[in-house]
């Protein structure tokens, strides 16, 4: 009888998958291995039918028993297999005294002769398939109902490089790569403490993606951690390819344009966030880590803010907040004033704007929408094109199209200036996903301003403020520490206080251990100058 026909009750995860509408993946999870090697190979070949990269390598052991190695080509090191697995099990130029007269089990063979580390045992077909998919080499021997899973992984990982999306002038140059082990080691190197915890789990019915929840015990809120575990545990889907899949599944409000989870490629940002009481999620196959809980103000903070002196950082933050308002309100404010509230402009400026708009056939709201859509299309084209020509085409295209539109009378010169300044302002925002949210909200504000003037603009502003007040990131207010007000957290929002002055962590993030440094870190009065003799 075939091994595959020995069906047993389906395991829990298969039942849950079927209950959620997903197709049952396997029917052989608990089918035990046979002592006949041919039965095991036939069953595995039936499972991996039409899988050309799954290799079945038969050979004869030194005790004349038949054996077989099963692995996925390209995911294991073939040289490692030949030197550390096949050679000690098949060598013949030895005397009989070097090998025992009795037959050894698979475990005894691996323990005595094989030098490949991390030996695991498998007694069912489901375990064998699981280990093969996890890039192990399976050793099956005639007369044994147990197989050995040996680690000979061959990974071609990208080297550790500086992230392109979060480059800094002063600070570490390391970034995560797609290997989750490397990513964890980069964070562990910055947090060499046993309080740094990592909890492993697998998500994805087919991909079996490794996901790691990282936090510092004693700093992270246990309620937030438990909520993160529950949200990750509820994910039942075919596969997880990137951390963006997880972000959409675990955020509090999936219908909000504002990101409630921060993504980063920098291990120093993750380490600093963990020291504030947050948690991070790392995923195999993705260089982006997820950090939560976050607030609105963290979207305007860059990694370099904590490596430069506080006076410079405070000035840069005021600059970011000013240009954030430009990126969100400048086009709609121009449309509202030129359409409904011309009396707000000085006389000379009003005459200049009216003269520039005299040859334009379109109303200001349509002109703004067309120019903004054209600019967004050029920016998206610059991102998708090769790097060597992408930036040049986006800049030159904007200049050429803007000049041609003004010359043809399709757009006014002030509108081109407004759109260009708005586009530059959006690049000042450090977080890419937050900048996209601002760019999205710009269009409904333009429509409101073109319909109701400043009243529509104020209505849109009030709607955005109400929405931000209702947002949560893993239960934490999105506008904290401003609302609710927290004195310790406010020192790192609009301004960046000196490092020695930020003695406590924000209360909305870490309530267990709020003090991050002692009073002795404050600078003392300098010693009196010595008199010269």
HELIX and SHEET records of a PDB file:
HELIX    1   1 UNK A    3  UNK A    5  5                                   3    
HELIX    2   2 UNK A   12  UNK A   19  1                                   8    
HELIX    3   3 UNK A   37  UNK A   47  1                                  11    
HELIX    4   4 UNK A   78  UNK A   81  1                                   4    
HELIX    5   5 UNK A   82  UNK A   86  3                                   5    
HELIX    6   6 UNK A   87  UNK A   90  1                                   4    
HELIX    7   7 UNK A   96  UNK A   98  5                                   3    
HELIX    8   8 UNK A  106  UNK A  113  1                                   8    
HELIX    9   9 UNK A  125  UNK A  133  1                                   9    
HELIX   10  10 UNK A  180  UNK A  190  1                                  11    
HELIX   11  11 UNK A  222  UNK A  233  1                                  12    
HELIX   12  12 UNK A  243  UNK A  250  1                                   8    
HELIX   13  13 UNK A  267  UNK A  275  1                                   9    
HELIX   14  14 UNK A  297  UNK A  300  5                                   4    
HELIX   15  15 UNK A  303  UNK A  306  5                                   4    
HELIX   16  16 UNK A  310  UNK A  339  1                                  30    
HELIX   17  17 UNK A  342  UNK A  344  5                                   3    
HELIX   18  18 UNK A  347  UNK A  357  1                                  11    
HELIX   19  19 UNK A  364  UNK A  384  1                                  21    
HELIX   20  20 UNK A  387  UNK A  408  1                                  22    
HELIX   21  21 UNK A  413  UNK A  427  1                                  15    
HELIX   22  22 UNK A  432  UNK A  452  1                                  21    
HELIX   23  23 UNK A  454  UNK A  470  1                                  17    
HELIX   24  24 UNK A  487  UNK A  490  1                                   4    
HELIX   25  25 UNK A  499  UNK A  501  5                                   3    
HELIX   26  26 UNK A  519  UNK A  521  5                                   3    
SHEET    1   A 5 UNK A  54  UNK A  60  0                                        
SHEET    2   A 5 UNK A  66  UNK A  72 -1                                        
SHEET    3   A 5 UNK A 136  UNK A 141 -1                                        
SHEET    4   A 5 UNK A 147  UNK A 151 -1                                        
SHEET    5   A 5 UNK A 120  UNK A 122 -1                                        
SHEET    1   B 5 UNK A 196  UNK A 203  0                                        
SHEET    2   B 5 UNK A 209  UNK A 216 -1                                        
SHEET    3   B 5 UNK A 279  UNK A 283 -1                                        
SHEET    4   B 5 UNK A 289  UNK A 292 -1                                        
SHEET    5   B 5 UNK A 262  UNK A 264 -1                                        
SHEET    1   C 2 UNK A 472  UNK A 473  0                                        
SHEET    2   C 2 UNK A 476  UNK A 477 -1                                        
END                                                                             
